[in-house]
């Protein structure tokens, strides 16, 4: 599984991005980006990387991207995101 993500924000260190699997309440949530530990120069975050879910995550259903701003006072923009699913037989 891989994710592509594009966000702009005046201070990306305030951002955290999570991906919640298709099982929602019973599924797994993984951290895609944590601005406090992954400093990015400038105000634009572009992520293109593989991400892993432990075990056999159900791929059919609603996947949820959660973008969290840990501080008030500034606004960012989610320009787009995509999720690329592969099976172990690919």
Contact map, one row per residue, 1 for C-alpha under 8 A:
111000000000000000000000000000000000000000000000011100000000000000000000000000000011110000
111100000000000000000000000000000000000000000001111000000000000000000000000000000011100000
111110000000000000000000000000000000000000000011111000000000000000000000000000001111000000
011111000000000000000000000000000000000000000111100000000000000000000000000000001110000000
001111100000000000000000000000000000000000001111000000000000000000000000000000111100000000
000111110000000000000000000000000000000000011110000000000000000000000000000001111000000000
000011111000000000000000000000000000000000011100000000000000000000000000000111110000000000
000001111101000000000000000000000000000000111000000000000000000000000000000111100000000000
000000111111000000000000000000000000000000110000000000000000000000000000011110000000000000
000000011111000000000000000000000000000001100000000000000000000000000000011100000000000000
000000001111111000000000000000000000000001100000000000000000000000000000000000000000000000
000000011111111000000000000000000010001100111000000000000000000000000000000000000000000000
000000000011111000000000000000000111111100000000000000000000000000000000000000000000000000
000000000011111100000000000000000011000000000000000000000000000000001110000000000000000000
000000000011111110000000000000001111000000000000000000000000000000111100000000000000000000
000000000000011111000000000000111110000000000000000000000000000000111100000000000000000000
000000000000001111100000000000111100000000000000000000000000000011110000000000000000000000
000000000000000111110000000011111000000000000000000000000000000011100000000000000000000000
000000000000000011111000000011110000000000000000000000000000001111000000000000000000000000
000000000000000001111101001111000000000000000000000000000000001111000000000000000000000000
000000000000000000111111001110000000000000000000000000001110011100000000000000000000000000
000000000000000000011111001000000000000000000000000000001111111100000000000000000000000000
000000000000000000001111111100000000000000000000000000001100110000000000000000000000000000
000000000000000000011111111100000000000000000000000000000000011100000000000000000000000000
000000000000000000000011111000000000000000000000000000000000000000000000000000000000000000
000000000000000000000011111100000000000000000000000000000000000000000000000000000000000000
000000000000000000011111111110000000000000000000000000001000000000000000000000000000000000
000000000000000000011011011111000000000000000000000011001000000000000000000000000000000000
000000000000000001111000001111100000000000000000000000000000000000000000000000000000000000
000000000000000001110000000111110000000000000000000110000000000000000000000000000000000000
000000000000000111100000000011111100000000000000000000000000000000000000000000000000000000
000000000000000111100000000001111100000000000000001000000000000000000000000000000000000000
000000000000001111000000000000111110010000000000000000000000000000000000000000000000000000
000000000000101110000000000000111111110000000000000000000000000000000000000000000000000000
000000000001111100000000000000001111111100000000000000000000000000000000000000000000000000
000000000000111000000000000000000111111000000000000000000000000000000000000000000000000000
000000000000100000000000000000000111111000000000000000000000000000000000000000000000000000
000000000000100000000000000000001111111100000000000000000000000000000000000000000000000000
000000000001100000000000000000000011111110000000000000000000000000000000000000000000000000
000000000001100000000000000000000010011111111000000000000000000000000000000000000000000000
000000000000000000000000000000000000001111110000000000000000000000000000000000000000000000
000000000110000000000000000000000000000111110000000000000000000000000000000000000000000000
000000011111000000000000000000000000000111111000000000000000000000000000000000000000000000
000001111001000000000000000000000000000111111100000000000000000000000000000000000000000000
000011110001000000000000000000000000000100111110000000000000000000000000000000000000000000
000111100000000000000000000000000000000000011111000000000000000000000000000000000000000000
001111000000000000000000000000000000000000001111100000000000000000000000000000000000000000
011110000000000000000000000000000000000000000111110000000000000000000000000000000000000000
011100000000000000000000000000000000000000000011111000000000000000000000000000000000000000
111000000000000000000000000000000000000000000001111100000000000000000000000000000000000000
111000000000000000000000000000010000000000000000111110000000000000000000000000000000000000
100000000000000000000000000001000000000000000000011111000000000000000000000000000000000000
000000000000000000000000000101000000000000000000001111111000000000000000000000000000000000
000000000000000000000000000100000000000000000000000111111000000000000000000000000000000000
000000000000000000000000000000000000000000000000000011111000000000000000000000000000000000
000000000000000000000000000000000000000000000000000011111100000000000000000000000000000000
000000000000000000001110001100000000000000000000000011111110000000000000000000000000000000
000000000000000000001110000000000000000000000000000000011111100000000000000000000000000000
000000000000000000001100000000000000000000000000000000001111100000000000000000000000100000
000000000000000000000100000000000000000000000000000000000111110000000000000000000000000000
000000000000000000000110000000000000000000000000000000000111111000000000000000000000000000
000000000000000000001111000000000000000000000000000000000001111100000000000000000000000000
000000000000000000111101000000000000000000000000000000000000111110000000000000000000000000
000000000000000000111101000000000000000000000000000000000000011111000000000000000000000000
000000000000000011110000000000000000000000000000000000000000001111100000000000000000000000
000000000000000011110000000000000000000000000000000000000000000111110000000000000000000000
000000000000001111000000000000000000000000000000000000000000000011111000000000000000000000
000000000000001110000000000000000000000000000000000000000000000001111100000000000000000000
000000000000011100000000000000000000000000000000000000000000000000111111000000000000000000
000000000000011100000000000000000000000000000000000000000000000000011111000000000000000000
000000000000010000000000000000000000000000000000000000000000000000001111110000000000000000
000000000000000000000000000000000000000000000000000000000000000000001111110000000000000000
000000000000000000000000000000000000000000000000000000000000000000000011111000000000000000
000000001100000000000000000000000000000000000000000000000000000000000011111100000000000000
000000001100000000000000000000000000000000000000000000000000000000000000111110000000000000
000000111100000000000000000000000000000000000000000000000000000000000000011111000000000000
000000111000000000000000000000000000000000000000000000000000000000000000001111100000000000
000001110000000000000000000000000000000000000000000000000000000000000000000111111000000000
000011110000000000000000000000000000000000000000000000000000000000000000000011111000000000
000011100000000000000000000000000000000000000000000000000000000000000000000001111100000000
001111000000000000000000000000000000000000000000000000000000000000000000000001111110000000
001110000000000000000000000000000000000000000000000000000000000000000000000000011111000000
111100000000000000000000000000000000000000000000000000000000000000000000000000001111100000
111000000000000000000000000000000000000000000000000000000000000000000000000000000111110000
110000000000000000000000000000000000000000000000000000000010000000000000000000000011111000
100000000000000000000000000000000000000000000000000000000000000000000000000000000001111101
000000000000000000000000000000000000000000000000000000000000000000000000000000000000111111
000000000000000000000000000000000000000000000000000000000000000000000000000000000000011111
000000000000000000000000000000000000000000000000000000000000000000000000000000000000001111
000000000000000000000000000000000000000000000000000000000000000000000000000000000000011111
